[in-house]
């Protein structure tokens, strides 16, 4: 990932005639003692930079646990939430509505890593990340190819496969998703329903039971160079990331 940062710095140097200092920050959501637990909106600050987070649908709250961040929708009248410490599909009066979060940052930069937990290939759970500059990413477990004969038949935008990295965690490394200060991302839990004819022989899918968001890494780019920088490299890094995702698929 350091070459992405080098690219950012070189591009900014060419655009404004002077080097800039990029700043890395890691936001983690793995503590049940988080003061934002049970809040509908929260702000988390790391290295002097702030990430704002809001739970959806309206009436839901953020649920921080050791395993990561989930969304608790049991306070919504008429809705049923299978597990309050995960992202899920709701039931009751909000049947099949997805839990999600919206988040943004107080400075421009690039998301370089996303970290999830419990995104299961056996039940075709996935997250969709709607970005302000790089379209929609559909993020599936890395082992989904063991369950489907042809993963290219998955009818979701920008199929993206997670990396196990030698642990139960599900991570996405080496990405470059640019954003400006205040631009909003939406992370939404989904459940995919493949045509059974695409199942691997003998495979029987399991019932989905939700997943968590554990954190992300960001490289911030200081003002005033950020506007020129994002304009000049945003399209490039987005296209490069999509090419990488197609290779993984």
Buried (B, 14 or more C-beta within 10 A) or exposed (E): BEEBBEBBBEBBBEBBEEEBEBBBBEBBBBBEEBEBBEBBEBEBEBEEBBBBBBBBBEBBBBBBBEBBBBBBBBEBEEBBBBBBBBBBBBBEEBEEBBBBBBBBBBBBBBBBBBBBBBBBBBBBBBBBBBBBBBBEBBBBBBBBBEBBEEBEEBEBEBBBBBBEEEEEBBBBEEBBBBBBBEBBBBBBBBBBEBEEEBBEEEBEBEEBEBBBBBBBBBBBBBEEBBBBBBEBBBEEBBEBBBEBBEEBB
